C-alpha cells in the first residue's frame, strides 16, 4: 500500500481513539478535532462512554457513536485511526496496545499523538509492515535550521495566543480568529504548534517533540509557511510562561514568532494549573510578563484582548466573571465560542492593528 502524506491522511474518514479518557478536557486532541473536523469522524472508541454519542459527552458533535472497540466501528468505513489524547509519558499504555494492533491489522492508517513511536513496539511494527499502512508520528521533529529572526522581514501581521495554563483555549481562540478573519476576507494563515492544530489545519509542527536548540527554527518555519500569501498569521500558543513544565516552550514560541499583538487566554475562574496544581498568578501579572518578554524578540507586543474558556458558566455568570476580569486587566474579555465572540475578537484585533500601524518595529531592510 502506498504511503500517504499528511494532507491525504486528515482528509480521510477516521475513528477517534480515546479509550478510558473521552471528554472535553480529558481528551483534548480528540475534542478539538471533533469540533473542527467532526464531519470526517465515523465513531469514537472509549469503553467508558460506549453506547452514548459525541453530543452526549461533549455537548457538540452530533450523533457520532461511541463504541468499545475499534472492531465495532469498522462497518462504518473508517480509513484512519486518530489517537485523540497526548500523554505526559513516553510509554505506550499496555491496555492501548490491543486497540492499536486491531486497527493496523484491519488496514487502518494511524495518526499517533503520543510520544511513544509505534515502530518501537515489535508487534505493532510487524503489523504495520505486513499491512503496508501509513503511521504518521506527529511528534517526529522536522529537519529545520536554527532560528535566524527571519520573521521580522515578513509583511504579514502576526497574532500570538498566549495564556495562563495548558488546555485552556489558546488553540481554540486561534482557530476561531483564523476562521472568522478568513470569512471576512482577511487572508489569514494558522501556524499550528501542537498536534490538534496540526491535524485540523493540515500543516505545522508538534513543537514539544523538537529538540530544544531547534524549537526556535521550527516555530520560525511554521510562521513563515503560514504567512505565504496571507495578511495575518495566527500563531497557536502552548503551555504558559508561569507553567512549571512548559514555560520554555511558551517562551520559545513568543520569541520565535515575534508577534505584533497577543491574545491572552484563560479558563474563567481557574486558580491553579490543571496537571501540576500550582497557583496561577494574578492574570495582570502574567499579561505583563508576556508583554515584557516580547521586547527581547526585537518587536515588543501588547495584549489586545483576553479570550476566556467559560465552559460550565451560565450566560449570567459568564458576564459577571468577564466583567470582573475586565476590571482587573483593563482589557476586553471575550469567549470566542459564545455568540458573536469570534467576531468581537477580530474587531478588536483590527482596531489594534490600525492603532499601532506604523509604530511597530519593522524588518531589517
Secondary structure, DSSP 8 states (H G I E B T S, - for coil): -----HHHHHTS-EEEE-TTT-STTTSHHHHHHHHHHGGGEEEEE-TTTTTSBHHHHHS-STT-EEESSGGGGGGGT--EEEE----SSSS--HHHHHHHHHHHHTT-EEEE-SSS-GGGSHHHHHHHHHHT--EEETT----------GGGG--SEEEEEEESSSSSSHHHHHHHHHHHHHHTT--EEEE--SHHHHHHHS----GGGS-HHHHHHHHHHHHHHHHTT-SEEEE---S-TT-TTTHHHHHHHHHHHT-SEEEEEEETT--B-TTT--B---HHHHHHHHHHHHGGGTS--EEEEEEEE-TT--HHHHHHHHHHHHHHHSS-EE-TTSTTHHHHHHHHHHHHHHHHTTTS-----
